[in-house]
C-alpha cells in the first residue's frame, strides 16, 4: 500500500512560498534549476540544439521543440532564480 500524498509541498526558491510539488509551477522551477547546473555551453546547446562541424543539426534544442515564447519564459525563470539567490546573500 502506497503512503505518498498528492498534497506534498516544497518551498519555491523564487517566491519563498510553499508550492505543490505536483504543479506545473514546480515543474518549471525544477527545470530552470536543473539548467543552472549546466555549463554555459551545455545550456546553449539545450536551448538552440547541437550541430556538427558542418552546421548539420545533431539534436534539436527547445527553441525548435517548444518555440521562442516558451524559451523566453524559461530564461525569465532562470533569471528570477539567480536574482533570488543574489538577494539571499
Residue frames relative to the residue before (quaternion, step in Angstrom):
aa qw qx qy qz dx dy dz
X 1.0000 0.0000 0.0000 0.0000 0.00 0.00 0.00
X 0.3960 -0.7333 0.5099 0.2135 3.57 -0.83 1.01
X 0.2046 -0.7984 0.5572 0.1009 3.58 -1.05 0.76
X 0.4407 0.6966 -0.4711 0.3140 3.61 1.16 0.27
X 0.2801 -0.7460 0.5823 0.1611 3.53 -1.29 0.39
X 0.4213 -0.6909 0.5259 0.2620 3.57 -1.00 0.77
X 0.6197 0.5548 -0.3390 0.4396 3.59 1.25 -0.10
X 0.3100 0.7738 -0.4972 0.2408 3.58 1.21 0.41
X 0.0782 -0.7928 0.6033 0.0371 3.57 -0.99 0.84
X 0.1295 -0.7336 0.6607 0.0926 3.49 -1.38 0.39
X 0.5035 -0.6380 0.4825 0.3265 3.56 -1.25 0.28
X 0.4123 -0.7070 0.5261 0.2310 3.55 -0.80 1.07
X 0.4323 -0.6910 0.5173 0.2611 3.55 -0.91 0.91
X 0.6477 0.5364 -0.3105 0.4430 3.58 1.13 -0.63
X 0.8136 0.2716 -0.1204 0.4998 3.58 0.76 -1.06
X 0.3848 -0.7179 0.4912 0.3087 3.59 1.15 -0.55
X 0.6046 0.5624 -0.3335 0.4548 3.57 1.32 0.09
X 0.5882 -0.5587 0.4305 0.3957 3.60 -1.19 0.42
X 0.0325 -0.7692 0.6382 0.0027 3.54 -1.13 0.75
X 0.5121 -0.6431 0.4755 0.3132 3.56 -1.03 0.81
X 0.4090 -0.7457 0.4733 0.2294 3.57 -0.73 1.05
X 0.6269 0.4991 -0.3473 0.4871 3.59 1.26 -0.01
X 0.5503 0.6514 -0.3790 0.3595 3.60 1.26 -0.07
X 0.5973 -0.5499 0.4447 0.3783 3.54 -1.29 0.39
X 0.5760 0.5868 -0.3694 0.4330 3.59 1.11 -0.65
X 0.6794 0.4692 -0.2828 0.4881 3.59 0.93 -0.90
X 0.6168 0.5481 -0.3422 0.4496 3.59 1.00 -0.80
X 0.6778 0.4873 -0.2934 0.4659 3.59 0.88 -0.93
X 0.6520 0.5054 -0.3244 0.4629 3.59 0.96 -0.81
X 0.6417 0.5166 -0.3238 0.4653 3.60 0.98 -0.79
X 0.6368 0.5174 -0.3311 0.4660 3.59 0.98 -0.80
X 0.6608 0.5033 -0.3097 0.4627 3.59 0.92 -0.87
X 0.6536 0.5006 -0.3180 0.4702 3.60 0.96 -0.81
X 0.6309 0.5241 -0.3336 0.4648 3.59 1.02 -0.75
X 0.6490 0.5162 -0.3198 0.4583 3.58 1.00 -0.76
X 0.6226 0.5413 -0.3421 0.4497 3.59 1.10 -0.61
X 0.6210 0.5308 -0.3409 0.4652 3.58 1.21 -0.36
X 0.5810 0.5758 -0.3681 0.4420 3.58 1.27 -0.30
X 0.5275 -0.5691 0.5043 0.3789 3.55 -1.26 0.37
X 0.6695 -0.4903 0.3623 0.4243 3.57 -1.25 0.31
X 0.6388 0.5210 -0.3202 0.4669 3.61 1.00 -0.81
X 0.6625 0.4974 -0.3082 0.4676 3.60 0.88 -0.91
X 0.6464 0.5290 -0.3167 0.4495 3.57 0.98 -0.86
X 0.6679 0.4905 -0.3038 0.4702 3.58 0.93 -0.87
X 0.6336 0.5054 -0.3320 0.4827 3.60 1.04 -0.69
X 0.6183 0.5359 -0.3394 0.4640 3.58 1.05 -0.72
X 0.6909 0.4662 -0.2721 0.4810 3.58 0.95 -0.88
X 0.8412 0.2747 -0.0834 0.4581 3.57 0.68 -1.14
X 0.5570 -0.6037 0.3959 0.4106 3.57 1.24 -0.17
X 0.4151 -0.6872 0.5467 0.2376 3.50 -1.35 0.25
X 0.0969 -0.7949 0.5985 0.0248 3.56 -0.90 0.97
X 0.4587 -0.6493 0.5189 0.3142 3.55 -1.20 0.48
X 0.7467 -0.4186 0.2738 0.4385 3.58 -1.29 0.01
X 0.6766 0.4695 -0.2848 0.4907 3.61 1.25 -0.36
X 0.5755 -0.6120 0.3658 0.4005 3.56 1.30 0.04
X 0.4673 0.6662 -0.4540 0.3628 3.59 1.27 0.11
X 0.4647 -0.6921 0.4830 0.2680 3.57 -0.91 0.94
X 0.2106 -0.7724 0.5918 0.0937 3.53 -0.83 1.10
X 0.7747 0.0038 0.0273 0.6318 3.55 1.08 -0.83
X 0.3867 -0.7040 0.5405 0.2504 3.55 -0.96 0.85
X 0.3836 -0.7118 0.5431 0.2264 3.55 -1.12 0.70
X 0.6795 -0.5009 0.3342 0.4191 3.54 -1.26 0.12
X 0.5063 0.6050 -0.4477 0.4209 3.60 1.18 -0.25
X 0.6973 0.4563 -0.2664 0.4843 3.59 0.91 -0.91
X 0.7109 0.4740 -0.2641 0.4475 3.58 1.01 -0.76
X 0.8121 0.2668 -0.1120 0.5067 3.58 0.90 -0.93
X 0.4958 -0.6554 0.4301 0.3737 3.55 1.17 -0.52
X 0.6600 -0.5645 0.3405 0.3603 3.56 -1.21 0.55
X 0.6110 0.5562 -0.3666 0.4278 3.63 1.03 -0.62
X 0.6669 0.4898 -0.2956 0.4775 3.59 0.94 -0.88
X 0.6434 0.5169 -0.3201 0.4651 3.57 1.02 -0.77
X 0.6464 0.5089 -0.3242 0.4670 3.58 0.96 -0.79
X 0.6229 0.5264 -0.3370 0.4705 3.59 1.04 -0.71
X 0.6567 0.4975 -0.3042 0.4782 3.59 1.00 -0.79
X 0.6402 0.5081 -0.3272 0.4743 3.59 0.96 -0.79
X 0.6222 0.5347 -0.3312 0.4661 3.60 1.06 -0.73
X 0.6485 0.5071 -0.3150 0.4723 3.59 0.96 -0.84
X 0.6243 0.5336 -0.3359 0.4612 3.57 0.97 -0.83
X 0.6711 0.4862 -0.2982 0.4737 3.58 0.91 -0.89
X 0.6284 0.5311 -0.3402 0.4554 3.62 1.00 -0.73
X 0.6413 0.5041 -0.3231 0.4799 3.59 1.02 -0.76
X 0.6445 0.5157 -0.3192 0.4657 3.59 0.94 -0.85
X 0.6532 0.5089 -0.3045 0.4708 3.57 1.00 -0.85
X 0.6470 0.5155 -0.3134 0.4664 3.60 0.96 -0.87
X 0.6542 0.5039 -0.3091 0.4717 3.59 0.98 -0.81
X 0.6518 0.5117 -0.3136 0.4636 3.59 0.99 -0.81
X 0.6670 0.5092 -0.2965 0.4561 3.59 1.02 -0.76
X 0.6152 0.5535 -0.3459 0.4423 3.61 1.18 -0.43
X 0.6090 0.5836 -0.3474 0.4098 3.59 1.19 -0.42
